[in-house]
Amino acid sequence: MFDIEACVLTDVGRVRTNNEDSVSLVRPNGKALLASHGVLALVADGMGGHEGGELASKLAVDEIARSYYASIAPPLAALDHAIRSANRAVYQASCATPALKGMGTTCIAAVVRDDRAWWAWVGDSRLYLLRDRQIYRLSEDHTVVQELVRRGLLGSAEALNHPDRSVLERALGTRKEVTPALGSQAVRLNAGDRLLLCSDGLHDLIEDQEFAERAGAGAIAESAQALLHLALERGGFDNTSLILLEARSETVNPKRPAVTREHVAL
């Protein structure tokens, strides 16, 4: 029903010397696979040092993509299985090499098929829905502070500036097994809706409403670039990655050449 326009960006930031984020947008060439599995977007934010973080995030996005497109299960079940498979791959790699012990990664994964979106995640990389210049957060951070907020032990305002707000309560690859969080039900997309996947290098420096104002309309590449540049202007303290998707009616959007992966790095 929709053609998916996308912009994929990742940047090392102003402080770090290496990029531990990995991003991937997978759009199958084959019509049958595209119809059955849709387009898959992934953002992973690795941790565990220069080598470990980079490897963990790359292993995660590669294994999730491989497992998801090999599955015959419905999209959400396929995402759940794929993330669990990626967790095992990262965990096994960390156990096999002492220097990589403890490495891990966050991951947010979203699938768009026809006019619906499904998503799953581990950690604090996020997914937002931008609709009619309004913003809806579709994921909840797996952090120690967010868990305190959920239990009513900490207020939302206090959480914003809490010194431990980035301490993860759940990550992919740090333990033998992980339970991904799953979107409770698919979102039915309207023409013009946008999905924003991002690492904490972006959402730590930009308020939710600013996302709606700066990325809710206009050319999609320009909107994505504007978000990245804003994060860099505000310090760029971490690696910064995002994927901005838009559901567009095929009748008004010329088809582009089929691609397997799209990845732009500044």
Stockholm file with secondary structure:
# STOCKHOLM 1.0

chainA/1-266         MFDIEACVLTDVGRVRTNNEDSVSLVRPNGKALLASHGVLALVADGMGGHEGGELASKLAVDEIARSYYASIAPPLAALDHAIRSANRAVYQASCATPALKGMGTTCIAAVVRDDRAWWAWVGDSRLYLLRDRQIYRLSEDHTVVQELVRRGLLGSAEALNHPDRSVLERALGTRKEVTPALGSQAVRLNAGDRLLLCSDGLHDLIEDQEFAERAGAGAIAESAQALLHLALERGGFDNTSLILLEARSETVNPKRPAVTREHVAL
#=GR chainA/1-266 SS CEEEEEEEEEECCSSCSSCCEEEEEECCSSHHHHHHHCEEEEEEEEESHHHHHHHHHHHHHHHHHHHHHHCCSCHHHHHHHHHHHHHHHHHHHHHHCGGGTTCEECEEEEEEETTEEEEEEESSCEEEEEETTEEEECCCCCBHHHHHHHTTSSCHHHHHTCTTTTCBSCCBSSSSCCCCEECSSCEECCTTCEEEEECHHHHTTSCHHHHHHHHSSSCHHHHHHHHHHHHHHTTCCSCEEEEEEEEEEGGGSCCCCCCSEECEEC
#=GC SS_cons         CEEEEEEEEEECCSSCSSCCEEEEEECCSSHHHHHHHCEEEEEEEEESHHHHHHHHHHHHHHHHHHHHHHCCSCHHHHHHHHHHHHHHHHHHHHHHCGGGTTCEECEEEEEEETTEEEEEEESSCEEEEEETTEEEECCCCCBHHHHHHHTTSSCHHHHHTCTTTTCBSCCBSSSSCCCCEECSSCEECCTTCEEEEECHHHHTTSCHHHHHHHHSSSCHHHHHHHHHHHHHHTTCCSCEEEEEEEEEEGGGSCCCCCCSEECEEC
//
